[in-house]
Amino acid sequence: MPHVDAETAAMDAEELVETAFAKINLALHVRHRRDDGFHALESLFVFTELGDRLTGRMRSDGVIKLEIDGPFAASLDAGAGNLVMKAAHALQACLDDRRGADLKLTKMLPVASGIGGGSADAAAALRLLGRLWNMPLAADMLEQIALSLGSDVPACIGSIPQLVRGRGEWLQPQAIDGLADMPILLVNPGVALSTTQVFKGWDQKDRGPLHAADLAQIIAEGRNDLESSAIGAAPVIADVLIALKGSEGLRMTRMSGSGATCFALFESDRHRAQAATRLRADHAGWWVAETRIRTA
């Protein structure tokens, strides 16, 4: 048996944890299709306290392994195509040596659901492995790696309220008074949507820029330009929005991202709980999650 010194054993035993916070698009305006094939977007991202859980332990042999458990584990493959694995290998490529990791993802968020699950997982992997491998990266390098993994990943690194423009490369922190800690209800009808398919169904109409000075403006003037396309692909999304709009104490409801998850902001925990109880009783097959807007 090879000798392992105490310092190496301690490093191997250390487990770090990150939460991959669910991303919510309070508004998502599609302005045009760019020459590179991506769409020029304007969106206000916020994050919830709810998310997937990623843990990691150091390996000294350069191997990266991923295990997945949790309610939505069956929807994911732990192989090289998983965004956590892609993030780990991208970060590992920046190293002079070949440190590895044993990673475990507890999948609490539905897959392909418009709340940034895979992107948030990738961002959590970059944060976790940066700490585990003691590898601080310059902000521009980290953003470059994140953007190579997906358009939402750069914003998910910080998981704070941000105005996001372009394909996800232009980020601007945006404080919205009264939004932090606001009760939010997430509802997914149990269908997975292809982001590519939903964007292909966009009607290509520019309905104007996003203004997000305060929550009242976001509610009154904001929109999700992908909602119509997503409903065309999964009509049950319209049922979710109708069900949420009937809730007492509702501030706003909208679809997030490319769907199919919809969200509702509430005046109080009591109103959110009432809505959640009603939806669970009326729609047993829907995923209904009570949480809050994350405080940075």
N, C-alpha and C positions, 0 to 999 in steps of 0.2 A: 504494500500500500504506500503510495507516495506521501511524503511528509507535507503537511499544511501548517504554516505558522499561525500564531494566534491572531495576528493582524489580518491576514487573509481570511481566516475563518470568521472574524467579526464582520468584515466587509461582506462576505458571502451571506451572512445571516441577516444583515440589515434589510428590512422591508420598507419601502416607501409607498405612499398612497397619493393618488390624485383623483379628483372628481372631474369627469367630462360633463360639464354643465350643459343642459339643454339650451339650444339657441332658439330665440323667438324673433321673427320678423314682425315688428309692430306695423311696419308698412314696407311694401316692396314695389317700387316703380321700375318698370322696364322701359328704357328710353329708346334704344335702337340695337340692332345687331352690328357688331364691330367687324372690321375687315378680317380679323383673325378668327372669326367664327364664334367668339364669345359674345354675350349680350352685355351692353352697358347698363348697369343697374344703379339704383339709388335706394338704399334701405336703411332702416333704423334697427339695429340688432340690440336686443337685451338678452339676458340669460337668467335662468331660474336656479333655485337652490337644488332642484332635482337633477340628477344626471347618472351616467354610468360610473362605475368605480373601477379604477385601474391600479393594480399593485405591481411592484417589481422588486426583484432581488438580483444582486450582482452575480454574474458568472465570469470566471476568469479565462474561459476557453474560447471566447468570441462567438459562442452560439447564442442565438436569440430564439426563445421558444414562447409560444402564446397558448394559454388555456382560456376558454370562454365558458362561463356559466351564467346563471341568472334567467329571468323569465323569457327573454328573447334570444337566448343563446342558440337555439335551433335554427335561427334565421341567418346565422353567420358561419363562415368558414374561417378557421384559424390559420390558414396557409399564407403564402407569400402575398396574395392579393388583398388581404385584410389591411385596412389603412393604418392600423397600429403597427403591423409588421413593416409596411412601407415606410412609415415615419421612423421606426427604429433603424432600419437599414440605411435610410438617407442620412440620419444623424451619425450612425456608425462609420459611414464613408468619410466623414470629416475627421475621424480620429487617426492618430499616428499608430496606435496599437489596436488590438481587436478585443476590447471589452465586450462582454455579452450580457444577457439578462434573461431571467425567467419572469414572464409577464402573465398576469391573470386579469382578464376583463370580465367584470360582472355586468351583464347587459340588462339594464333596467328600462331603457328607452326602446320603443318600436323602431324597426329598421325601415329605411327608405320612407320616412314619415314627415320630412320638412322641418325638423327641429335640430338638424345638424348633428345627429348621433355619430355618424362615422367621422365627420370633420372634427367634432369635439373630442372623440376618442384619439384621433391623430394628434391633436394639439396637446391633450393630456399626456400622450406618450412622449412628445418632445419635451414637455416640462419635467416629467418624471425622470426621463433618462438623462436630461441635462444635469439634474441633481445627483442621480445615482452614479453617473460617471464623472461627476465633478467637472463638467464641461460647459462653462459659461460661453455663450456665443454672442457676437455682436448682433444688435437688433436687425441690421439689414441682412445678415446671413440667415438668421432665424426666420425672418419674413420670406426670404427667397426659398428656403426649404419648405416652409408651410404652404406657400402659394403653389409650389410644384406638386403638392399632394391634393389640392382642391381649393376652389375659390373661397370657401367659407373658413378654411383652416386658419389664415392669419388673424381674423377677428376672434376666433375661438381661443387663441393663445392667451389673451388677456381676460377674456370673458367678462368684459365691462360694457356698458351702453356705448354704442359707437354708431356714427354715420358711416356707411360703407358704400363706396362708389367704384365705378369701373367694373372689373370682373371680381373684385374683392381686394385689390391691391392698395386702394386709397382709403385709409382709416382715419377717422377723427372722433376722439372721445366726445360724448355728448351727454351732459347731465340734464335730466328731466326732473324738475321739482315734483316731489310727491310720488315718484314712480318706484323708488327703492322700497323693498319689502311689501309692495302691493300684492294682495292675494290674486292668484292666477289659477285658472283651471285649464288643463290640457285634455283634449278629447281626440282620440283616433278611432275611426270606425273599423279598424282591422284590415285595411287594404294598404298595400305597398304601391307606391307610384314611382315611375321612372322619371327622374328629373329631365332627362333628354326628351322624353316624349312630351312632357308638359310644356317645356320651352318651345318645342316644335309646334304646339297648338296655340301659342300666343298669337293674337290677332295682328301684331305688328303696328299697333296704333300707339303713338306717343301721347299720353294724356297729361304730360307736364311733370315738372320737377317735384321733388319731395321737400316740404318745409316742415321742420320739426322743432319749432321754438319751445313748445310746451305740449303737454298731453292733450289739451283741448284741441290744438291745431292738428295733432296726429289723428285724433278721433274724427274731426270734421273733414279734413282734407286728405288724409292718408288713404291708401288703398293697397290691395295686392293684385297686380296686373296679371298674375298667373291663375287667379281663382277660377275664372271662367273656363280656361283650358283644363284645369284639374277636375272641375265638376263634370266636364264633358267626358273625361276618362273614368271618373269614379263619381257617379251622381249622388252617392250616399253622403258626400261632403256637404251638399246642400241641405240634407236632412240634419246633419250635425249643427250647421250654422243656424238653422231654424230653431232647433231644440235649445241652443244656447241663448238665442235672442229672447226667448220667453222667460229668462231668469230674472228674479227680483234682485235689485242692487247692482245691476250690470253697468259697467262703465263703457266697455267696448268689446266686440268680438270680431274675429277675422281669421282667415286661414294663414298658417305660417309657411313661408318658403314655397316649395312646389307641392305641398300637401303630402299626405291627407290630414295631418294633425291640424286642428283648429284650437283657438284659445279664447278665453274670456277673462277680462280684468273685472274685479269686483270691489265694491266699496268696503267690504268687511269680510272677515273670516266666516262669519255666520252666513252671509249670503252665498259665499263660495261653497260652503258645506251643504247648504240646502240644495243648490244646483247639482252638486256632485251626487247627493243621495237620490235625487229625482232621476238623473240620467242613468245611474247604475240600475235603478229599479225598472226603468222603461226600456233600456237598451243593454241587456246583459252581455252582449258580445263586444261592446265598445270598451276601449281602454280609457279610463278616466283617472286623472292624477291631480291631486291638490298640492300646490306648492306656492312659492312666492318669487317675486322678482328679486334677483340676487343683488345684495349690496356689495359694491366693489371693495 
